[in-house]
């Protein structure tokens, strides 16, 4: 089982040389990696003797979490460049995207990096580059990985890590997704509001009243929906800007302890993103998606993917559905009392997912680590 996970995880590493310029094709290039062989290896491992997996104690296992949009920061990637294949990843990204992603990630400006069309590919590549660093420093973490999950665009990185699609294919899908979401967000003034509530907070009622307020302003078909479940009593609400401003002004009425507008350009994970569904669905149909060789959990329902067709369907649905991250954390970390928790590694910029894990499951968080992507660590040798 160790071998199959490690080989699945590095399918993307062997496929970076396959990329051609994005402008030369409508759909992503087929890769040089024989993913069928990886899949057969994984199936054989699952059907064969399981003594190795039985002997592995829960505390020896690992879980990888991949961050999403909003975690980007100028300088990310600087701490990764001396590790094997990282520069290859960024060179491949340049061919797929048509611009120098490494230069933008290292030097900004932040305003350009924050644009949806740029930050989604940037977080995707930085996260997989962080996996390269983790593999170099602690190879056993990769070999003993039992589950992965990614927040929003991070789910694409988790699937590439698990061998469900190749690096170039995943990056091209992220490129199309980001461009389509950027265009959809520019069509309607919208945003996202982080809300820290209380047990008595009335999220659904608040959204309904905010929609009614928008109607009084002449807005047709106003949108105000919960777009992310982060941890108990904490949600992200997305929709028309007027609706979010209404919620901020009336936060005490709905027992909201704190509200904060997020630095994003649109109301993601709501029906406002429907125009982005077609382009993403088209590109995913062209990708030969494989069954992940390590469990990957879907944002849409928190469950692990069981079939490649589910991946293609739910990645599209995810764009207009709330991210059920709290539910995903429960699905990954639920266990009998007294059972050890796996080691968790957040691979990518920021430590937001670690903060959320602490609020979802304190015991699981005690085994959490973050793979630094900004500054170079001291030489481990």
SULGI-V364080 format. One record per residue. RES is the residue in three letters. PHI is phi in whole degrees, 0 to 359 (NA if undefined). D_CENTER is the distance of its C-alpha to the mean C-alpha in Angstrom with 2 decimals. Layout:
# SULGI-V364080
<<RES	PHI	D_CENTER> <RES	PHI	D_CENTER>>
This chain:
# SULGI-V364080
<<UNK	NA	24.65> <UNK	303	23.78> <UNK	296	24.66> <UNK	293	22.65> <UNK	292	19.40> <UNK	298	20.15> <UNK	290	21.10> <UNK	297	18.09> <UNK	299	15.81> <UNK	254	17.86> <UNK	302	18.35> <UNK	292	16.29> <UNK	294	18.54> <UNK	274	21.62> <UNK	256	20.53> <UNK	292	19.99> <UNK	283	23.67> <UNK	278	23.55> <UNK	289	22.07> <UNK	245	24.50> <UNK	301	24.50> <UNK	298	22.30> <UNK	287	25.39> <UNK	270	27.38> <UNK	209	25.64> <UNK	280	24.26> <UNK	238	21.79> <UNK	295	20.04> <UNK	289	22.52> <UNK	286	23.07> <UNK	270	22.34> <UNK	273	24.90> <UNK	282	23.15> <UNK	274	24.83> <UNK	292	21.94> <UNK	302	24.69> <UNK	295	26.27> <UNK	299	23.16> <UNK	295	22.87> <UNK	297	26.58> <UNK	300	26.33> <UNK	295	23.69> <UNK	296	25.83> <UNK	297	28.90> <UNK	295	27.40> <UNK	291	26.47> <UNK	274	29.93> <UNK	274	31.81> <UNK	302	32.83> <UNK	247	30.27> <UNK	300	32.29> <UNK	297	29.75> <UNK	289	26.98> <UNK	291	29.64> <UNK	288	30.84> <UNK	288	27.46> <UNK	284	27.38> <UNK	306	24.35> <UNK	290	24.42> <UNK	269	24.16> <UNK	276	20.88> <UNK	222	17.43> <UNK	231	13.88> <UNK	249	10.86> <UNK	243	7.91> <UNK	248	5.05> <UNK	287	5.01> <UNK	240	4.51> <UNK	301	7.83> <UNK	109	10.81> <UNK	271	10.45> <UNK	293	12.23> <UNK	207	15.84> <UNK	300	18.75> <UNK	107	19.59> <UNK	292	16.25> <UNK	106	16.98> <UNK	297	20.61> <UNK	278	20.42> <UNK	244	19.16> <UNK	294	21.68> <UNK	272	24.31> <UNK	268	22.38> <UNK	306	23.05> <UNK	74	21.31> <UNK	296	19.14> <UNK	296	21.54> <UNK	297	21.51> <UNK	299	17.79> <UNK	290	18.46> <UNK	292	21.63> <UNK	296	20.01> <UNK	298	17.47> <UNK	297	20.58> <UNK	290	22.20> <UNK	287	19.42> <UNK	275	18.75> <UNK	87	22.38> <UNK	212	22.04> <UNK	275	21.74> <UNK	293	18.13> <UNK	296	19.33> <UNK	300	22.12> <UNK	295	20.01> <UNK	293	17.57> <UNK	280	20.65> <UNK	238	23.06> <UNK	71	21.51> <UNK	286	22.91> <UNK	301	20.28> <UNK	299	21.10> <UNK	288	20.24> <UNK	295	16.97> <UNK	287	15.98> <UNK	297	16.60> <UNK	309	13.77> <UNK	296	15.14> <UNK	258	14.81> <UNK	289	11.98> <UNK	295	9.17> <UNK	298	10.89> <UNK	295	11.76> <UNK	292	8.53> <UNK	303	7.63> <UNK	290	11.20> <UNK	299	11.62> <UNK	293	9.09> <UNK	288	11.00> <UNK	293	14.12> <UNK	294	13.60> <UNK	297	13.64> <UNK	300	16.88> <UNK	298	18.28> <UNK	298	17.59> <UNK	296	19.24> <UNK	290	22.13> <UNK	275	22.79> <UNK	221	22.11> <UNK	301	22.12> <UNK	296	22.78> <UNK	297	19.32> <UNK	292	17.95> <UNK	295	20.97> <UNK	258	20.67> <UNK	291	17.01> <UNK	245	17.13> <UNK	200	13.64> <UNK	215	9.93> <UNK	210	6.98> <UNK	227	3.24> <UNK	275	3.39> <UNK	57	4.27> <UNK	297	3.96> <UNK	298	1.37> <UNK	295	3.67> <UNK	294	6.06> <UNK	296	6.29> <UNK	298	6.86> <UNK	289	9.28> <UNK	294	10.92> <UNK	306	11.46> <UNK	275	13.05> <UNK	82	15.26> <UNK	285	14.41> <UNK	209	14.51> <UNK	277	15.75> <UNK	304	14.33> <UNK	297	16.39> <UNK	296	15.59> <UNK	298	11.80> <UNK	294	12.38> <UNK	295	15.04> <UNK	297	13.08> <UNK	296	10.54> <UNK	301	13.86> <UNK	296	15.44> <UNK	300	12.72> <UNK	296	12.80> <UNK	295	16.59> <UNK	291	17.03> <UNK	289	15.10> <UNK	299	17.06> <UNK	296	20.22> <UNK	295	19.70> <UNK	290	19.13> <UNK	282	22.32> <UNK	283	24.33> <UNK	223	24.34> <UNK	296	24.39> <UNK	212	21.51> <UNK	193	19.02> <UNK	224	17.11> <UNK	238	18.97> <UNK	280	17.87> <UNK	232	20.55> <UNK	263	21.75> <UNK	252	24.28> <UNK	223	26.75> <UNK	306	27.64> <UNK	268	29.92> <UNK	297	27.53> <UNK	247	27.79> <UNK	295	24.46> <UNK	296	25.45> <UNK	298	28.94> <UNK	297	27.76> <UNK	296	25.63> <UNK	296	28.68> <UNK	292	31.00> <UNK	293	28.83> <UNK	295	28.94> <UNK	296	32.70> <UNK	299	33.01> <UNK	297	31.38> <UNK	296	33.88> <UNK	292	36.70> <UNK	269	35.49> <UNK	89	35.80> <UNK	277	32.12> <UNK	275	31.94> <UNK	49	29.24> <UNK	295	27.45> <UNK	242	23.87> <UNK	204	22.82> <UNK	220	20.31> <UNK	292	18.07> <UNK	248	14.52> <UNK	207	12.71> <UNK	256	14.28> <UNK	270	13.48> <UNK	204	16.51> <UNK	310	20.15> <UNK	69	21.68> <UNK	234	18.76> <UNK	226	17.18> <UNK	248	15.86> <UNK	248	18.33> <UNK	237	18.03> <UNK	157	20.89> <UNK	302	23.95> <UNK	302	24.70> <UNK	298	28.06> <UNK	292	26.59> <UNK	291	24.40> <UNK	295	27.46> <UNK	299	29.51> <UNK	294	27.27> <UNK	296	27.49> <UNK	292	31.25> <UNK	248	31.72> <UNK	300	29.26> <UNK	294	32.14> <UNK	299	33.23> <UNK	258	30.03> <UNK	62	29.96> <UNK	273	26.94> <UNK	281	27.21> <UNK	205	25.07> <UNK	230	23.26> <UNK	207	21.46> <UNK	289	20.32> <UNK	270	16.91> <UNK	279	17.08> <UNK	234	15.47> <UNK	263	17.60> <UNK	199	17.32> <UNK	273	17.00> <UNK	290	13.56> <UNK	61	12.96> <UNK	222	16.74> <UNK	296	19.54> <UNK	296	19.86> <UNK	267	17.16> <UNK	305	19.36> <UNK	299	20.64> <UNK	275	17.31> <UNK	293	17.42> <UNK	300	20.20> <UNK	301	18.98> <UNK	292	15.62> <UNK	299	17.64> <UNK	297	20.15> <UNK	289	18.05> <UNK	291	16.34> <UNK	296	19.92> <UNK	276	20.94> <UNK	265	18.49> <UNK	278	19.96> <UNK	285	17.14> <UNK	251	18.12> <UNK	292	17.79> <UNK	301	15.31> <UNK	267	17.61> <UNK	217	15.73> <UNK	300	14.47> <UNK	239	10.93> <UNK	261	10.49> <UNK	278	9.86> <UNK	295	8.67> <UNK	291	12.07> <UNK	226	14.31> <UNK	84	12.87> <UNK	274	14.80> <UNK	279	14.24> <UNK	292	14.68> <UNK	247	18.38> <UNK	209	19.05> <UNK	304	17.70> <UNK	295	18.91> <UNK	295	16.80> <UNK	297	13.66> <UNK	299	15.17> <UNK	289	16.28> <UNK	283	13.38> <UNK	295	10.83> <UNK	287	13.60> <UNK	299	14.39> <UNK	303	10.96> <UNK	298	11.86> <UNK	245	14.93> <UNK	240	14.09> <UNK	294	13.22> <UNK	280	10.06> <UNK	267	11.99> <UNK	287	10.37> <UNK	302	13.95> <UNK	295	14.98> <UNK	296	12.28> <UNK	298	13.56> <UNK	295	17.03> <UNK	296	16.52> <UNK	282	15.41> <UNK	255	17.96> <UNK	295	20.87> <UNK	199	23.94> <UNK	293	27.68> <UNK	301	29.25> <UNK	95	30.10> <UNK	280	27.49> <UNK	294	25.67> <UNK	264	21.93> <UNK	290	19.81> <UNK	282	18.81> <UNK	250	15.25> <UNK	233	13.65> <UNK	270	10.87> <UNK	251	10.27> <UNK	142	9.70> <UNK	293	11.41> <UNK	82	12.55> <UNK	233	13.19> <UNK	298	11.94> <UNK	291	10.27> <UNK	293	13.62> <UNK	298	15.55> <UNK	293	14.08> <UNK	300	14.79> <UNK	300	18.26> <UNK	280	18.92> <UNK	275	17.81> <UNK	205	19.56> <UNK	298	21.69> <UNK	294	22.93> <UNK	295	19.58> <UNK	295	18.71> <UNK	297	21.98> <UNK	253	20.55> <UNK	267	17.47> <UNK	221	17.21> <UNK	241	15.22> <UNK	268	15.36> <UNK	293	16.89> <UNK	243	15.99> <UNK	267	18.60> <UNK	253	22.01> <UNK	291	23.54> <UNK	284	24.57> <UNK	295	28.13> <UNK	300	29.08> <UNK	296	28.54> <UNK	277	31.71>>
